[in-house]
């Protein structure tokens, strides 16, 4: 139990308050309760309060980076057989924690049973699963959206929100190694070409999780629990710029162990900082 929660439960005289709200109140009733709390709290605010938060809260401040050119170049280089998806800023509640196994604290949860998108790749996997539920054709999707990462960090490079370009390839029906090699090579080639087009030098490719490709790369023995199989990473001056790997998300979403899914992404602000 966190200290703030313990303090709240002592103050209210309601032990196990969080568990009570999570397990004994219907989702629709909890939504109604939280909306009423939000309404009451908002009714106490003055315009100066709103301006004060806008001035000081890093989650609502505008981006300080000019990403327009980096994004324009990136979008122009996405392989033609990838279909662009214009994502909602909201995702189903639990998208990140259920699919990717990250803490629910890594997403901004809303009072209406949704969460603000923190990673476009997990939402693209949801879209791919819907697409593949009625088709056996390979699905290739991409999106470029602003995402929010609410976890606290003392690292100034850890932005509260940023634009993220993500790719997702889902399919089945051919030998696993052939599918893995073909699609990982396609994703990796896109990011490598993007860096070259932007004039970024000194990039290094790392491969892990047993992934083997015909590229000059450094083998990385470290595990990345986010991925369920092989993965790749592109680093510049020791800092990660782009990465991708194989996940079991569509297998679990469709209850089909033959499904395969590869996701990858690159932060547009990070690209812009390399070309500034």
ZIMOLIN-V311087 format. One record per residue. N is the residue number from 1. OMEGA is omega in whole degrees, -180 to 180 (999 if undefined). NEAR is the number of other C-alpha atoms within 12 Angstrom. Layout:
[[N;OMEGA;NEAR] [N;OMEGA;NEAR]]
//
This chain:
[[1;179;13] [2;-180;10] [3;179;9] [4;-180;11] [5;178;18] [6;179;17] [7;180;16] [8;-178;17] [9;176;19] [10;-177;14] [11;-178;12] [12;-176;13] [13;-179;12] [14;176;16] [15;-179;17] [16;-178;20] [17;-178;21] [18;179;20] [19;177;14] [20;-179;15] [21;-176;19] [22;-169;15] [23;-173;13] [24;177;14] [25;-180;17] [26;-179;14] [27;-179;19] [28;179;16] [29;178;18] [30;177;22] [31;179;21] [32;180;17] [33;-178;18] [34;178;21] [35;179;18] [36;177;16] [37;180;15] [38;180;17] [39;-179;14] [40;180;12] [41;180;13] [42;-179;14] [43;-179;13] [44;-175;13] [45;172;15] [46;178;12] [47;180;12] [48;179;11] [49;180;16] [50;179;16] [51;180;14] [52;179;15] [53;-180;16] [54;-179;15] [55;-169;14] [56;-175;13] [57;-176;16] [58;-180;24] [59;-179;24] [60;180;21] [61;178;19] [62;175;18] [63;179;20] [64;-177;17] [65;172;25] [66;-175;21] [67;-171;28] [68;-177;19] [69;179;21] [70;179;34] [71;179;34] [72;-180;20] [73;-179;25] [74;-179;36] [75;-179;30] [76;-176;18] [77;178;26] [78;-179;32] [79;-172;25] [80;-177;14] [81;174;16] [82;179;27] [83;180;24] [84;176;26] [85;178;25] [86;-171;19] [87;168;29] [88;175;22] [89;-180;25] [90;177;30] [91;176;32] [92;178;28] [93;179;26] [94;-178;28] [95;-178;36] [96;-176;35] [97;-178;25] [98;-177;21] [99;-171;30] [100;178;33] [101;177;21] [102;-179;22] [103;176;20] [104;177;26] [105;-179;22] [106;177;28] [107;174;33] [108;-179;33] [109;179;28] [110;179;23] [111;-178;24] [112;175;23] [113;177;23] [114;174;23] [115;177;30] [116;-177;35] [117;178;39] [118;-180;45] [119;-177;46] [120;-174;43] [121;179;47] [122;178;46] [123;175;43] [124;177;45] [125;175;47] [126;180;37] [127;179;36] [128;179;40] [129;177;35] [130;-180;18] [131;-175;24] [132;180;28] [133;179;23] [134;-177;12] [135;177;15] [136;179;19] [137;177;18] [138;-178;28] [139;178;36] [140;-175;36] [141;171;41] [142;178;40] [143;175;39] [144;-173;40] [145;173;36] [146;-180;33] [147;-179;38] [148;177;34] [149;-171;32] [150;-178;27] [151;-178;21] [152;180;17] [153;175;13] [154;-179;9] [155;-179;9] [156;178;9] [157;179;19] [158;-174;19] [159;177;31] [160;176;30] [161;-178;35] [162;178;37] [163;-177;37] [164;174;38] [165;-179;48] [166;176;46] [167;177;49] [168;175;47] [169;-180;46] [170;-180;43] [171;179;38] [172;168;27] [173;174;17] [174;-178;17] [175;-173;14] [176;-176;23] [177;179;21] [178;-180;17] [179;-180;26] [180;-177;35] [181;-177;27] [182;-174;22] [183;176;38] [184;177;39] [185;180;30] [186;180;32] [187;-177;41] [188;180;41] [189;178;29] [190;-178;33] [191;179;41] [192;178;34] [193;179;25] [194;179;35] [195;179;34] [196;-179;21] [197;180;22] [198;178;26] [199;179;18] [200;-179;26] [201;177;19] [202;180;17] [203;-180;28] [204;178;29] [205;173;36] [206;179;34] [207;-180;33] [208;178;29] [209;179;25] [210;179;24] [211;178;35] [212;179;26] [213;-180;29] [214;178;16] [215;175;20] [216;-174;16] [217;175;21] [218;177;21] [219;-178;22] [220;-177;21] [221;-175;15] [222;177;17] [223;174;18] [224;-175;25] [225;179;19] [226;-180;29] [227;-179;32] [228;-179;28] [229;-179;29] [230;-179;38] [231;175;43] [232;178;49] [233;173;38] [234;-179;41] [235;173;28] [236;-178;24] [237;176;14] [238;-179;13] [239;-179;19] [240;178;23] [241;-180;37] [242;175;37] [243;180;40] [244;180;45] [245;-177;44] [246;-177;44] [247;-180;35] [248;-172;34] [249;-179;42] [250;174;39] [251;-178;27] [252;-180;21] [253;-176;28] [254;-178;25] [255;-177;14] [256;-176;18] [257;179;18] [258;179;22] [259;180;35] [260;-177;43] [261;177;48] [262;177;50] [263;177;49] [264;-178;46] [265;178;40] [266;178;43] [267;-176;38] [268;176;39] [269;179;35] [270;177;32] [271;-179;41] [272;-180;30] [273;179;21] [274;-177;27] [275;-178;25] [276;999;15]]
//
